[in-house]
Amino acid sequence: MNRRQFISATAMGSAAIASSFYIPASAAGKKLKIALIGTGWYGMVIAKAALKEGNVEFAGICDVDTDHLTKSADELEKLQGSRPKTYKDYQELLDMKGIDVVFIASPPQWHALQFIAACKKGYDIYCEKPLAYDVKEGLAMIDAAKKAGNIVQIGFQRRQSEAFKRTRAFIESGEAGKILQIGAQIHYNPNVADTSVQSPPPSLDWDAWCGPAPKLDYRPSIGHFQWRLEKEFGNGHLVDWGIHHIDSIRMIMGDQMPESFQTSGGIMHLKDKITTPDTLIAHMAFPKAPVVWQHRMWGTGSMDPSTNNGIFFYGEKATIFASDSKMVVMPTGKDQEKQEFSIPTPGMQERHVGEFLDAVRNKNASALSSTVEDAFQSSASVQLAMIAYQTKSIVRWDTEKKSVINNPEATKLLKREYRGKWKHPG
């Protein structure tokens, strides 16, 4: 079988899988009662994905913004025919009777505390990425899940991408030869909201929203949806969006965490608008092949805009470009033709949530694509790359001991101090 036949055959296999996707196994069995923490944009994305899979009910929801809470309760009532109970305090939500599953879609500074509290209650958990805000939180979350013995899926939904699965199969077939280097990037121009300090909306409890993170002066540019580019909440573009590609690279290559990190960049264009780099190059020494991440949040990005969002695998026999729904192969040698294959994955988010719900019903954690241990490795990889940026140093990582090697300044940043009444779990 030649290269084109191989990719075409695997793409047809993907289409066959996609055609059967809308008959979810998760519709079988008892109706699962779900509690949702964080009812903003992505909280409702995963809630609707669960409802589409079927035979679930959102019994309770929680948010520190009463406007979000009311609107989401209204929408869920229309979608499922019953109105969920509403809470401002997630601890009160977790005390509800009859809950089977907890969905966590709050900003990253809250993930660890809410996740660990849900583990102590014995609930199965679907938690959005990144796993945690800092590395020590992530380790504490692994320990909590081990003690609970619960079913946990983390929101790396691109593990469901048929294009990435075909890329993995193509590399494993040997058609690309040995992969010697990998490049990943997401170039884009963000729309930064109002950066002026002002009072938060009346519906929003800003102190509770910040939680264990520093309580910064409120401005729309760091609040709802916009927190991703604020250092104290989202920790920047690599941690927010780039983490998906780092996770996909690990899945495709079957790799662990990098052994060292070296990162450079800065805020070159969006000065006084964001607090994380708009220009970044991160070198990550993964065991199987070095990875270079880059992003530019200004200008045109790549010369070819079609590659602004994706991953390059540089092999001895071919270079592969992979993104959510396509795979492009350029064979090595003169006068070779670039081969492009469309490999869409309908309902990627629904698949990921549905896989979790099936695992809960069948009590089968082995069926999950993104476990807490696996998600820790992807999350810690981008967190350590940002620590290398912040310390302007090479950061070396001991995978066995899960610690930084001979770098006191970097070690300090594995765990940040919590604010006020909150206690760090790490």
N, C-alpha and C positions, 0 to 999 in steps of 0.2 A: 504494500500500500504506500503510495507516495504522499508527500506532505499535504497537497490539496485534498486528496481523497480522505486522509486521516482527519483533517479538520472538518471537512464537510460531513463525514460520518458522525463525528462527535457532536457537531452542531445539530444534526437531525435527531440525535438522541436527546439533546436538550429540548428540542421542540416537542418531542413526545412526552417528556416529563412535564413540560409546561402545560400541555393540553389536558393533562389529568389533574392538574393542581387544584382546581376549584371543586374537588370532591374531598374535603378535608377529613382526615381520620378523627380530628379533634371534635367533630360533631357528635361522635358516639359517646355513650356513658352519661354520667350525671352532670347536671349543670354546675359549672364551677362558679363560685362567688368570688369576685375580684375586688380588692381595695386598691385605689389609684392615688398615689402621692405625687402631686404636681400636675395640674390640669391645664397648663398652657399649651402652646402649639404642639410640641411633640408628645406630650401626655395624651392629647386627643388623637394623634396619629396612631399610637400603639393601641389605644382603646378601641378605635374603629377597626384596626386590624384584627383584634381579638373578636369583636362582634361579627365581623365578616366570616371568621372561621366557624362561628356558631356555638350554641349551647353554653354560653357564658352570660353572666349578669354582673354589672358593676353595682355592688351593694353599697359601697361607700367611697367617697372621694375627699381629698384634702388639698387645700391650697391656702397660702397666706395672703392671697389677693381675693377679696370677696367678689369682685367683678368676674374674675376667671371662674371662681367657684360656682356662681349662679348661672353664668352662661353655659358652662360645661354640664351642669346638672340638667339644665333645660334641654340641651342637645342630646344627652344620653337618655333622658326620659322619652324623647321622640323616637330614638333609635331602638330602644329595647323594651319600651312599654311600661317601665317602672322607674320611679325617681330614686336615684341613690341618696343615701344620707350624706350630709355635708359636714365637714370638720375643718377647722383652722389648724388644730394641733394634730400632728401625725400620730402621736402616742395615743390619743383618744380614738383615732381611726383604727389603730392596731388592736385596741381593746374590744372592738366590735365582735359580737358572737357570729359564728357561722362562716367566717372568712376562710377560703382555701388558698388564695394566691394574692400576692402583693406585687403591683407594678410600681416601679420607682422612676419618675421622670422629672425630678427636681434638678436644679443646677448642681454641678459636681461637688461643691463644698458641702453639700448635704448628704451625698450618697452613702458615706461610711456609717454615719450615725443611724440613718434610717434603715439601711441594709442590716446592720448588726441587731437593731431592735426587732426587725422582722424575723431574723434568724432565731432570736431568743424565744419568740412566740411559736417557732416551728413552721412558719409559713414557707411555701415555695415562692420563689422570687424571679421576676423578670426586671432587670435593672438596665437603664440606659448607660451607654459609654460616655466618657471613660469610666473605668471601674471606680476610681477614686480621684480625689484632687492630688494627694501626695502618695509616695511609695509606701510609707509606713501604714497609712490607712488601708491600702490594698492588701498588705500582708495580714492586717487584723481582720479584714473581711474574709480572706481565705480561711483563717482559723475559725471564725464564727460559723461559716458554712460547713466546715468539717465537723464541728461539734453538733450542729443541728441535723446534719445528714439530709438536708433538703435538696430539692431540685432547683438549680439556679441556671438561668440563661442570661447572658449579657448582650446588649443590643448592637452587636456587630453583624447587621443584616446582610452585608456584602459577602458573608460566607455562604449565602444562598445563590450568589451570582453564577449563572451557568457559564458566562464568559470566563470568569476566573477559574471555575472548575475545569473548563476545556483547556485553559492555559496550563494548568497543573498537569493534566493528562498529556499534553503536547510535550512539555518539558520532560516528564517522566519517560516518554517514549524514546527520548534521545534524539529526536529530529532537530533540536536546536543545538545539540552538543552540550558541553558543560557550560553552565551559566557562571560567568566570571565577574560580572558586575550588574547591579540593579540601580535604576534611577526611578524616583517617584516625585510627583509634583501635582499641586492644584494651584494654578495661578488664577486669581480673580480680583475684581475691583469691588470692595465692600461699600455698601451704603451706610455710612456712619451716622447715627442719630445725633440729636442735639447734645452737645457736650457741656452746656452751661449748667452750673450747680443750681438746683431748685428743689422745691418741696416735692416729695413723692406723691403720686396720685392718692386721693383720699381712701381708695379701696385697698391700697397696698400697705401692709405692715413691713416697712423696710428693714427694721431691726431684725425681725424674724426671718425675712428673706435672706439677709446676709448671714445669719446664724453664727456658726463658729468661725467664719471668715472675718477679716477686718471689716468694720462698718465704715464704708467710704461715704463721702457726701453723695447724695443721690443726683444722678443725671440720667436722662434717657439713654445715653450712649453705653451705659453699663447695666441697665435694668433688663426687663423682659426681652428675650431673644438676643439682645445686643451684648450680653455678658461674655460671649465667647472670646472676644479680643481684649478683655480686661484680665490682667495678670492675676489678681487675687481671686477670680471666680473661674474663668475658663482657661486661662494660661495660654491663650493664643491659637493661631491657625493650625500649627502642627499638631497640637494636642486635641483640637476640636475636630478638624476635617482630615488632617494628615494621618491621624491614628487609624482611619479606615484602611488606607493603603498600606501602612505598616503591618496591620493585622492581616490583610490579604496576602502580602509578601510572605509572612510567616506561614500562612496556610498553604500557599502554593509551593513553597520551598521545603515545607516540613521542618522549619528551623525554630530555634529557641530564642533567647535574648542576645543582643549584641554584647561583645566583650569590652568594647570601648566606644566612646562618643567624643566627637569634636565638632563644635557648632559655632558659626559666625553669622553676623548679620546686624540688623538694627532697624530703627524706625526712620526710614529715609524719606518717605513721602507723606505719611500721615502723622507728622509731629503734632503734639498737643491734642490729638484726636483719639489715639489708642495707646495702650501701655505695653503692648507686646509687638515683636518685630513684624514689620510689613515686608521685610526682605530677609530671607534666611537660607542658609545652606548648612545641612547637618550630615556629618559623616558617621555612619553607624557600622561598626565592624561585626556584622553577623557572622557566625561560624562558617556558613556555606558559601556566602558571597557578600562582599561589602555593598552597603546601600547608601546612596546619596539622595537625600531629600532636599528639594528646593521649592521656595515659593516667592512670588512677587505679587504684591497686592496693589499694583499700579501698572500702567502701560498696557501692552498687548500680551504680556506673558511670553509664550513661545512664538517663534517665527511662524509655525504652523498651529493655528488656534485649535485644531482638532485634537492636539496632544496636550492641551493645557491641563487636563484632568485625567491622570492615568499613570501606569507603571511601565517602564521599559526593562526588559530582561535581555541583557547582552550576552549571547551565547557564541560559542565557537563556530557554529554552522548557521546561525540565524539570530536576528534581533526580533524580539516580540514586543509589541505595544498592546497592553490590555487595559480595558476600562469596564465599567459596569455591564455594558451590553455589546461589546465588540472585541475582536482580536485581530491584530494586523501582524503579518509575518514578512520580514525582509530577509531572504536567504543571503548568505555570504557569497561573494564572487561577483565577477563582472556581468553586466547585462542581465541581471536577475529582475524579475517582476515582483513588486510588492503585492501581497495577497491579503485582502481584507474580508473578514467574515462577520456578519451581523449575528449575534447570539443573545437575544433579549431574554430577560427573566421577568415575566409578568408577575406582579404581586410579590416582589422580593421581601417587603416588610411583612406581608401577611404570611408568607412561608416561614419566616423566622419566628414570629409569634406563634403560629400554628404548630411548629415543631416543638416549641416549649410546652404548649398546652397538651399535645399528644404525650410528651414525656411525663407530665404531671398525672394524666389519666392512667397511663400504663406503669407509673412508678419506675421509669426507665431512664436514668440519668445518662446512660451510655449513648442515647440517641441524640444528644445535644451537640450543636455545632460550636457553641461558644461558652465553655465552662468558666467558672470564676478563676481557676488557676491559669487557664489559657488567656483570659482577658487581662489578668494581672501582667503577664509578660508583654502584651501589646501596649498596655497603659504605661507600665514602668519604662518601656523603651522610649516613648516620646517624652515622658517626664524627665528621664535622665538626659536626653538630648537637650532639653531646655535648661536643666541644671548646668550642663556644660556651657551653654550660652551665657547664663547668669554669672558663672564663676570665671568665665574666660579661660577655661582649663580643659585638659583632656581628662575625661572621667572614665575610669576603668571599673568594671562590674564583675563581682564574683557571683556566678550563677548559683553555686552550691550554697554559699553562706548568705546569699541575698543581701550583699553589702557592697559599698563603694570601697575600693582599694586605695589606701594611702593618699587620701584627699580630704582633709578635715572640713574645708569649706563646703565641698560638695556633700559630704556626709550630713552636715547641719541641715541641708535643704531637703533631705529625705522626709523630714517631718516638720510641719510648721506649728507654731504655737496657736492654740485655740483661744478664742476671745471669751471673756466673761465667764458665764456659768458652765460653758460647754467643756467637756474633757476629751482630749484626744485619745482614741482607742489603741494607738500603736505604742 
